Amino acid sequence: MRSFDEILAIAAARKGGAEAVLAGAMPVKPAAELAAIPSADWLAQMARGIFQAGISWQVIEAKWPGITEAFEGFAPGPLSVKDDDWLEDMLADRRVIRSGPKIVAIRDNAAFIRRVDEEGGGFARRIADWPAEDFAGLIAWLTENGSRLGGNTGPYMLRAMGKESYLLSRDVLARLVEEGVMTGTPGSKKAQVAIQAAFNQWRAESGQSLNVISRVLAQSIGQG
């Protein structure tokens, strides 16, 4: 497995210098700032990812004000107890993406967030305190307890909210395979452990965030 600096050099040669590669990484919010984010905002970002799966992001962006209105601002408490009559109304509501499984998933995630909030500390605090060295564990927790947060939906949500994260895009996966970090499906437990270990090593070598490392890996693959 190459060092972070070696992979950065590959990316820099492709993209016009290390500065250009590093500059595009999304910033990471401090834990205190993450912990202060309202639960409704976390649910709203989950909903964006869920609705956007298989649909152009421009469509979701255009419909977002209406979606937010229809979901009453994404307050987890009220949404978590909505009944089947509400679901039928939502399926007829032109403001939203009228997919029953996606709407139900958002209601289920409202219940998930509410449960964590009631356990003490709160959902945002749980996310904020989760160590970057176990990002794979955070994704597993979201996947196991939430609804339709698997694949890159959960990681994209966390990245958008400001949590330090890596994204297993096609190019990142290609670099991980090239470095001998993983073979086969990235969703297996063995692969997840190996991927986290590789990111932890590159993080320790470089002092860079998972966001930066993920970007560098992605920029090091492909033509030009």
N, C-alpha and C positions, 0 to 999 in steps of 0.2 A: 504494500500500500504506500503510495507516494505521500510525502509530507504536505501540509497545507501550503507552504511556500512554493512547492513544486507545482501543485495544481493551480495556484494563483498565477504563476508564471505562464502556464498554458493558456489560462483565460485572458491574461493581459496581452499575450501575443495575438490572440484572436480579436480582442475588443478595443485595441488601441491604448493599452496601458492599464496598470493596476488601479490607478485612481478612478478611471472610468468604470471598472468592474465593481469596485467597492462602493462607489457613490450611489449606486442604484438600490442598495439594500434598504428595506423599510425599517424605520426606527423602532426601538423597544421601549416600552413605557416602564417606569419604575414600579416596583411592587405596590407602593402606597397609592399610586395613581390608578393602577389596575383594580385594586381593592375597593376604590371609591366609585367604580362604574356601577350604575343602577342595574338591577337584575333584568329590567325590561330591555335595556340596551343589549345585553347578552342574548336574550331570546330573539330580539329583532335581527341580530346578525346571524344567528342560527337559521332563522326563517329565510333570510336572503339566500344563504347557501342552499337550503333545501329547495326553495322555489326555482333557483337558477339552474339546478341540475338538469341538463338536457335542453335548456332554453337560453336564448341569447340574453346576455347581461343587459343589453339596451332595452329589451322588453321589460325586464324586472325594474330597471331604473325608471322607466316611464310610468309604470304602474305603482311604484312604491308609495307615493302619498295615499293613494286609494287603499292599498294593502294595509298600511299602517292604521288608517281610519277604520277599516273593516275589522282589524284585530284589536281595536280599542287601545292602541298604543303599546301593545305587547306586555301589559302588566301580567306577570305569571299567575298571581293568585286568582283573579277572575277567570282567566283563560283556562286554567287547569281544571275547572269544574263545569265547563260547558258541556251540554248534553247533546244527544243525537238530533234534536230539533234544531239546535244551533248549527250543527254540521250540515243539515239539509239546507238551511238558509244560506250558509256559506257556499255551498255547491251551486247555488243559483245566483250568487253575487258576482256581477261582472267586474267589480273592482279587484278581485283576487284571481290567482291562477286556480282554476276550478278542478283541482286534483284532490280527490278524497284522501288518498294515502299521505300526501304532503300536508294537507290541513290537519289531519289527525296527528301526524308526527309533530307538528308545532304545538298542538295541545298537549301531547305527551311530554314534550320538552319543557313546557310550562310547569307541568307537575313535577318533573325532575328537578328543575331549578328551585321550585317552592320547597321540595323536600330538603334539599341541601341548605337552603336559607333557614329552614326551621331547625336544622341540626346544630346550629350555633356557628358563628363566624361568618356564614353566608357563602353563596356561590362565588362571588367575585373574589373573596378572600381565599377560598380554596384554590382557585386558578392562580391568583397572585403568588401564593406561597409554594406552589408546586415547583420543585427544582428543575432547572433546565436540563440537568444531567439525567433526568428521568422523563424527558418529554414523551417518549414512547409509552410510558406508563400513564401519562395524562391522556393521551389519545385513546389508549385502551379503556380507561375509565369512562371517557365520554361515549365511546362506542358501545360499551356494555350497559351503561345506565341511561343514555339518551336514545333518541330515535332518529335514524337516517343521518347520523353524524360520522359514519365510516368513510373509508377512502380518504380523499383530500378535503371533504366538507368540514370536518372538525378542525384540521390544521389551518385551513383558509380562514375559518371563523376566528381562531385564536390569533393568527397573524394580523387580521384586520383590526382586532381589538387592541393590539399592541403587546401581546404575549410573545416572549422569545420563542422561536419555533423554526422547524425546518419543514419544507414541503417536498414530498416525494413525487416531483414532476417527472415526466418522461426523461428529460435530460439529466436530472439529478440521479435517477435510477441507472441511467446508462453509465454515468461516471462511477457510481458505486460498483457496478458490475465490472467495469474496466479495472478498478482498483482491487478486485477480488474480495470485496466486502460481502457480497451476497450473490447467490444464484437462485434461480427459480422465483417463486412468488414473494413479493415484498411483504405480503400480509401475514406470513407465517411467524410464529413466535420466535423461531430461531433467527429468521431474517431481521425481525424487529430488534432483537438483542444485539445482533452484529452491527446493524445500522446505528443504533444509539451509541455503541462503543466506539465506532469510527468517528462519529460527530464529536463525542467527548474527547477523543484524542486530538482531533484537529482544533477543538476549542481550547484545550490546554496548551497546545503548541503556539497558537496564534494570539490568544486573548480576545478573539473576535466572537461575536454572538452567533447563535445558530442561524439567525437570519442571514448574516454575512456569508457564513460558510455555505449555506444552501445556495445562495446566489452565485458564489464562486464556482461551485460544482456545476451548476446549470450552464454558466457562461463558458465552461471549459470544453463543452461538447458541441459537435456539429461543424458545419462548414461556414467559415467566415463570420 
